[in-house]
Amino acid sequence: MLIRSIEKFLRQHDMPATKFGRLATHDPRFVFDLRNGRIPRRTTQERVEHFMNKYRECIHAT
């Protein structure tokens, strides 16, 4: 489930939900909406997963 992955990512990287939403989807309310039952499109889910993977790569590369 996407929200579980995002919540784990937020904890691991000590990132606020609004910052994550802005960076991943240009929507600061994205995570809050997911928490309230929003179901993202497949393309949005893929974009968010791609963002998290790229972010992890950048963090581990430094």
C-alpha positions as CSV (number, residue, x, y, z in Angstrom):
1,M,0.0,0.0,0.0
2,L,1.4,3.4,-1.0
3,I,0.6,5.3,2.2
4,R,2.5,2.8,4.3
5,S,5.6,3.2,2.1
6,I,5.3,7.0,2.3
7,E,4.8,7.0,6.0
8,K,8.0,4.8,6.4
9,F,9.8,7.1,4.0
10,L,8.8,10.2,6.0
11,R,10.0,8.7,9.3
12,Q,13.3,7.5,7.8
13,H,14.1,10.8,6.2
14,D,12.5,13.0,8.9
15,M,10.5,14.8,6.2
16,P,7.3,16.7,6.8
17,A,4.3,15.4,4.8
18,T,3.8,18.8,3.1
19,K,7.4,18.9,1.8
20,F,7.0,15.3,0.5
21,G,3.8,16.2,-1.3
22,R,5.4,19.3,-2.9
23,L,8.5,17.4,-4.0
24,A,6.8,14.3,-5.2
25,T,3.5,15.5,-6.7
26,H,3.5,19.4,-6.5
27,D,0.6,19.0,-4.0
28,P,1.4,19.8,-0.4
29,R,-1.9,18.1,0.7
30,F,-1.1,14.8,-1.1
31,V,-0.2,12.8,2.0
32,F,-3.0,14.2,4.1
33,D,-5.4,13.3,1.3
34,L,-4.1,9.7,1.2
35,R,-4.5,9.4,4.9
36,N,-8.1,10.4,4.5
37,G,-8.8,7.7,1.8
38,R,-7.7,9.3,-1.5
39,I,-6.8,6.7,-4.0
40,P,-4.1,7.9,-6.5
41,R,-4.1,7.1,-10.1
42,R,-1.6,4.4,-11.2
43,T,0.6,7.0,-12.9
44,T,0.7,9.2,-9.7
45,Q,1.6,6.1,-7.6
46,E,4.4,5.3,-10.1
47,R,5.7,8.9,-9.9
48,V,5.7,8.9,-6.1
49,E,7.5,5.6,-6.0
50,H,10.1,6.9,-8.5
51,F,10.6,10.0,-6.4
52,M,11.2,7.9,-3.3
53,N,13.7,5.7,-5.0
54,K,15.6,8.6,-6.6
55,Y,15.7,10.5,-3.3
56,R,17.1,7.4,-1.5
57,E,19.8,7.1,-4.2
58,C,20.8,10.7,-3.8
59,I,21.0,10.5,-0.1
60,H,23.1,7.3,-0.1
61,A,25.4,8.7,-2.8
62,T,26.6,11.5,-0.6
